[in-house]
Amino acid sequence: MDDGERAAAFATMREALEAPEPPAPVHLDVFAGGRSGNGGRPGNGRDGSRGDGSRDSGSNSDIEVEAPTVRLSDVGGLEDVKRRLNTSFLGPMRNPELLAAFGKSLRGGMLLYGPPGCGKTFLARAVAGELGANFIAVGLHDVLNMWLGESQRRLHAIFEDARRSAPCVLFFDEVDAIGRKRSESRASGTRDVVVQLLAELDGIGNDNDGVFTLAATNHPWDVDSALRRPGRFDRTFFVPPPDAGAREAILRLHLRGRPHEITDVASLARRSHGASGADLAHVCETAVEYALEASIAAGAPRPVTAEDLDRAMAEVSWSTREWLQLSRNYAQFANEAGLYDDLVRFLRKEGLT
């Protein structure tokens, strides 16, 4: 970097530092009682900390709320999964008066599992959209903290915000990282987080009515068995790789707005059997890179061609294969309770057992 480039870089940095602060993200407190900003919490840390790792005991989490507009009809393919969701989860939740007549509370838990990149998070947002509920996505970084007791405190604050925002879908992504089997956890802090999560799901001392807990994982066999007992994540759904119709919709989505000469997307979808949605996005991005490379070399732009996509499909390996090989062992030898019956049926259909 020469002196001129260095000076330009410093000027850019100065402009960024002198720019006004962006508006604070929408916080659940806005929906829970008119409080704004960070709810009066001291400090500006993401976890509401003062800067030294401590935290105001009365503060809430800094989790943002969403109001999803996507519905199950926006989810391409996965017809069997959507049918089961409607029958055993959404149907009863849409009819609270029937639940009350049968003495059931308005709460529920569901665990989505399957290969990575197959739309588990999008499906969870669609469930929230179907219920007309708020949506809170919780990741590992939202919960775990190095300070003693802070992870449990964060987890409790997240549930408190969800209760105040009911009806609310509380979604835990990669729940195996938060709720890993205690028998496999050496650190006491990890076990304490699982215990706290169990207490929050049971609603001990709190009312969880209207809070629907969903979770997603690529490794359901690593999730603590206590989390899958009745009243917690007691409904389990396998989310398989997209079928041909869904793959075609995904390819069309990622080619939309880009110059291309692809006329037979359905043929590409048939040839991409076993690909995840993320794999197909990677294929399209790789094909675009080939078209850009050729355009730069020719000095004139050219659209993405079928040859670009063929080359990209030959280069990209499907990320689902390794997962399916691993899951086959659990489906065959660790399915005594029938937890993986959906997976077993899928593997048989694919000729993998």
C-alpha positions in Angstrom: 0.0 0.0 0.0 1.6 3.3 -1.1 1.2 6.6 0.7 -1.7 7.7 -1.4 -3.7 4.5 -0.7 -2.9 4.7 3.0 -4.1 8.3 3.2 -7.4 7.3 1.4 -7.9 4.4 3.8 -7.4 6.7 6.8 -9.8 9.2 5.3 -12.4 6.5 4.9 -11.9 5.4 8.5 -12.3 9.0 9.7 -15.6 9.3 7.8 -16.9 6.1 9.3 -15.9 7.1 12.8 -17.5 10.6 12.5 -20.7 9.3 11.0 -23.8 9.5 13.3 -24.7 6.3 15.2 -27.3 4.1 13.5 -30.7 3.9 15.2 -31.0 1.2 17.9 -32.5 -2.1 16.8 -36.1 -2.8 17.7 -36.2 -4.4 21.1 -38.8 -6.6 22.7 -39.3 -4.0 25.4 -41.0 -1.8 22.8 -43.7 -4.5 22.4 -43.7 -5.4 26.1 -44.6 -2.0 27.6 -43.5 1.0 25.7 -39.8 1.1 26.9 -37.4 2.0 24.1 -33.8 1.6 23.2 -32.0 -0.7 25.6 -34.6 -0.6 28.3 -32.5 1.7 30.5 -29.7 -0.8 30.7 -26.3 0.7 31.5 -23.4 0.2 29.1 -23.7 -0.6 25.4 -22.7 -4.2 25.3 -24.8 -6.6 23.3 -25.6 -8.5 26.5 -26.5 -5.4 28.4 -23.2 -5.5 30.3 -21.5 -2.5 31.9 -18.3 -3.3 30.1 -16.6 -5.3 32.8 -18.7 -8.5 32.3 -21.2 -7.6 35.0 -24.9 -7.0 34.2 -27.8 -5.3 35.7 -29.9 -8.0 37.2 -33.2 -6.4 36.2 -32.3 -5.9 32.5 -33.7 -8.0 29.7 -31.9 -9.6 26.8 -30.8 -7.7 23.7 -32.6 -10.1 21.4 -34.5 -8.5 18.5 -38.0 -9.4 17.6 -39.3 -10.2 14.2 -42.8 -10.3 12.7 -42.4 -12.9 9.9 -44.6 -12.5 6.9 -43.5 -15.8 5.3 -46.0 -18.7 5.3 -45.7 -22.4 4.7 -46.9 -21.8 1.2 -43.7 -19.9 0.6 -41.6 -23.0 1.5 -40.8 -24.9 -1.7 -41.4 -28.6 -1.6 -41.3 -30.5 1.7 -45.0 -31.3 1.4 -44.9 -34.2 3.9 -43.2 -32.0 6.5 -45.7 -29.2 6.0 -48.6 -31.7 6.2 -47.3 -33.1 9.5 -46.7 -29.6 10.9 -50.3 -28.6 10.1 -51.7 -31.8 11.6 -49.8 -32.2 14.8 -48.6 -28.6 15.6 -50.2 -25.7 13.8 -53.8 -27.1 13.7 -54.1 -27.4 17.5 -52.3 -24.1 18.1 -54.7 -22.2 15.7 -57.6 -23.4 17.8 -56.9 -22.4 21.4 -60.6 -22.8 22.3 -60.4 -26.5 21.4 -57.2 -26.8 23.5 -58.9 -25.3 26.4 -61.9 -27.6 26.0 -59.6 -30.6 26.2 -57.6 -29.1 29.1 -54.5 -28.4 27.2 -52.4 -25.2 27.6 -51.4 -23.0 24.8 -47.8 -24.0 24.6 -45.7 -26.4 22.7 -42.2 -27.4 21.6 -40.8 -28.8 18.4 -37.4 -30.0 17.2 -36.4 -29.8 13.6 -33.4 -31.8 12.5 -31.8 -32.7 9.3 -28.8 -32.0 7.0 -27.3 -28.4 7.1 -28.6 -25.9 4.6 -32.0 -27.5 4.1 -34.2 -24.6 5.4 -34.9 -25.5 9.0 -34.6 -21.8 10.1 -36.8 -20.6 7.2 -39.4 -23.3 8.1 -39.4 -22.0 11.7 -40.1 -18.5 10.5 -42.9 -19.8 8.4 -44.4 -21.5 11.4 -44.4 -18.1 13.2 -46.0 -16.5 10.2 -48.7 -19.1 10.2 -49.5 -18.5 13.9 -49.3 -14.7 13.5 -46.8 -14.7 16.3 -43.6 -12.7 17.0 -40.4 -14.5 16.2 -37.2 -14.5 18.3 -34.1 -16.3 16.9 -31.6 -17.4 19.5 -28.0 -18.4 18.6 -25.1 -19.7 20.7 -23.6 -16.2 21.0 -26.8 -14.9 22.5 -26.6 -17.3 25.5 -23.1 -18.4 26.3 -20.8 -16.1 28.2 -17.5 -16.6 30.0 -18.7 -15.0 33.3 -20.0 -17.3 36.0 -23.8 -17.4 36.0 -24.1 -15.0 33.1 -25.2 -17.6 30.5 -28.1 -18.7 32.8 -29.0 -15.1 33.4 -29.1 -14.4 29.6 -31.2 -17.5 29.0 -33.8 -16.4 31.6 -33.9 -12.9 30.2 -34.6 -14.3 26.7 -37.5 -16.3 28.0 -38.9 -13.4 30.0 -38.9 -11.3 26.8 -40.6 -14.0 24.9 -43.3 -14.3 27.6 -43.9 -10.6 27.5 -44.2 -10.8 23.7 -46.6 -13.7 23.5 -47.8 -15.0 21.2 -44.2 -15.7 20.4 -42.2 -18.4 18.6 -38.8 -18.7 20.4 -36.4 -20.4 18.1 -33.1 -22.0 19.2 -30.7 -22.6 16.3 -28.1 -25.3 16.8 -29.7 -26.3 20.0 -27.2 -29.2 20.4 -24.6 -26.5 21.3 -26.7 -25.1 24.1 -28.4 -28.3 25.2 -25.7 -30.8 24.7 -25.9 -34.1 26.6 -24.8 -33.5 30.2 -23.2 -36.9 30.3 -20.8 -35.7 27.6 -20.1 -32.3 29.1 -17.0 -31.9 31.2 -17.5 -28.2 32.1 -20.0 -27.6 34.9 -21.0 -24.3 33.2 -22.4 -26.2 30.2 -24.4 -28.5 32.4 -25.8 -25.5 34.3 -27.0 -24.0 31.1 -28.9 -27.2 30.2 -30.5 -27.2 33.7 -31.6 -23.6 33.2 -33.0 -24.3 29.8 -35.0 -27.2 31.3 -36.4 -25.0 34.0 -37.4 -22.3 31.6 -39.1 -24.8 29.3 -41.1 -26.2 32.2 -42.1 -22.7 33.1 -41.2 -23.1 36.8 -42.5 -20.0 38.5 -43.5 -18.5 35.2 -46.3 -18.7 32.6 -45.2 -20.1 29.3 -48.7 -20.0 27.7 -48.4 -18.4 24.2 -44.7 -19.2 24.0 -43.9 -21.8 21.4 -40.4 -23.2 21.6 -38.8 -24.4 18.4 -35.3 -25.7 17.9 -33.1 -26.8 15.0 -30.1 -29.1 15.0 -27.9 -31.0 12.6 -27.0 -33.5 15.4 -30.2 -34.5 17.3 -28.2 -37.4 18.9 -26.1 -34.8 20.8 -29.2 -33.1 22.4 -29.8 -33.9 26.0 -32.5 -36.5 26.3 -34.3 -34.5 29.0 -35.0 -31.7 26.5 -37.1 -34.1 24.4 -39.4 -35.2 27.1 -43.2 -34.3 27.0 -43.8 -30.6 27.5 -40.4 -29.6 26.1 -39.2 -30.3 22.5 -41.6 -33.3 22.4 -42.4 -33.1 18.7 -39.6 -34.1 16.3 -39.6 -33.4 12.6 -37.0 -34.5 10.0 -36.3 -31.9 7.4 -34.8 -33.7 4.4 -32.9 -32.2 1.4 -35.3 -30.4 -1.0 -37.1 -32.5 -3.6 -37.1 -31.8 -7.3 -39.8 -29.2 -7.2 -38.1 -27.3 -4.3 -34.7 -27.5 -6.1 -36.2 -26.0 -9.2 -37.7 -23.1 -7.2 -34.4 -22.5 -5.4 -32.4 -22.4 -8.7 -34.9 -20.0 -10.2 -34.6 -17.8 -7.1 -30.9 -17.6 -7.3 -30.8 -17.0 -11.0 -33.5 -14.2 -10.8 -32.2 -10.8 -11.7 -29.0 -12.1 -13.3 -28.4 -12.3 -17.0 -28.5 -15.9 -18.1 -29.5 -18.2 -21.0 -30.9 -21.1 -18.9 -34.1 -22.4 -20.4 -34.4 -25.8 -18.8 -34.2 -25.2 -15.0 -36.3 -28.3 -14.4 -33.5 -30.5 -16.0 -30.9 -29.0 -13.7 -33.1 -29.6 -10.7 -33.5 -33.3 -11.6 -29.7 -33.6 -12.0 -29.0 -32.0 -8.6 -30.6 -34.8 -6.6 -29.4 -34.8 -3.0 -28.3 -31.1 -3.0 -29.3 -28.8 -0.1 -30.6 -25.3 -0.7 -27.2 -23.9 0.3 -25.5 -26.2 -2.2 -27.7 -24.9 -5.0 -27.0 -21.3 -4.0 -23.3 -22.2 -4.2 -23.7 -23.7 -7.6 -25.4 -20.5 -8.9 -22.7 -18.3 -7.4 -19.9 -20.4 -8.9 -21.6 -20.3 -12.3 -21.8 -16.5 -12.0 -18.1 -16.4 -11.2 -17.3 -18.3 -14.4 -19.4 -15.9 -16.4 -17.7 -12.9 -14.9 -14.3 -14.5 -15.6 -15.2 -15.0 -19.2 -16.6 -11.5 -19.5 -13.4 -9.9 -18.1 -11.3 -12.0 -20.5 -13.4 -11.0 -23.5 -13.8 -7.4 -22.5 -17.5 -7.6 -22.9 -20.3 -9.0 -20.6 -21.9 -12.3 -21.4 -24.7 -14.1 -19.6 -24.5 -17.2 -17.5 -24.8 -20.2 -19.7 -25.8 -23.8 -19.2 -22.2 -24.8 -19.6 -21.3 -22.5 -16.6 -23.9 -24.3 -14.5 -22.7 -27.7 -15.7 -19.2 -26.8 -14.7 -20.3 -25.5 -11.4 -22.3 -28.6 -10.6 -19.3 -30.8 -11.4 -17.2 -28.8 -9.0 -19.6 -28.5 -6.0 -20.0 -31.6 -3.9 -23.3 -31.9 -2.0 -22.8 -31.2 1.7 -25.7 -33.6 2.6 -23.8 -36.7 1.7 -21.5 -36.7 4.8 -24.4 -36.0 7.1 -26.6 -38.8 5.6 -23.7 -41.3 6.0 -23.3 -40.3 9.6 -27.0 -40.3 10.4 -27.4 -43.8 9.0 -25.5 -45.3 11.9 -27.8 -43.5 14.4 -30.9 -44.5 12.5 -29.9 -48.1 12.4 -28.4 -48.6 15.9 -29.8 -45.9 18.1 -33.5 -45.7 17.2 -35.0 -47.9 20.0 -37.5 -45.2 21.0 -38.5 -44.4 17.4 -37.0 -40.9 17.5 -35.6 -41.3 14.0 -38.4 -43.1 12.2 -38.8 -40.3 9.6 -35.1 -40.5 8.9 -35.2 -44.3 8.6 -38.0 -44.0 6.0 -36.1 -41.4 4.0 -32.9 -43.4 4.0 -34.8 -46.5 2.8 -36.4 -44.4 0.0 -33.0 -43.2 -1.0 -31.6 -46.7 -0.9 -29.1 -45.8 1.8 -30.0 -48.6 4.2 
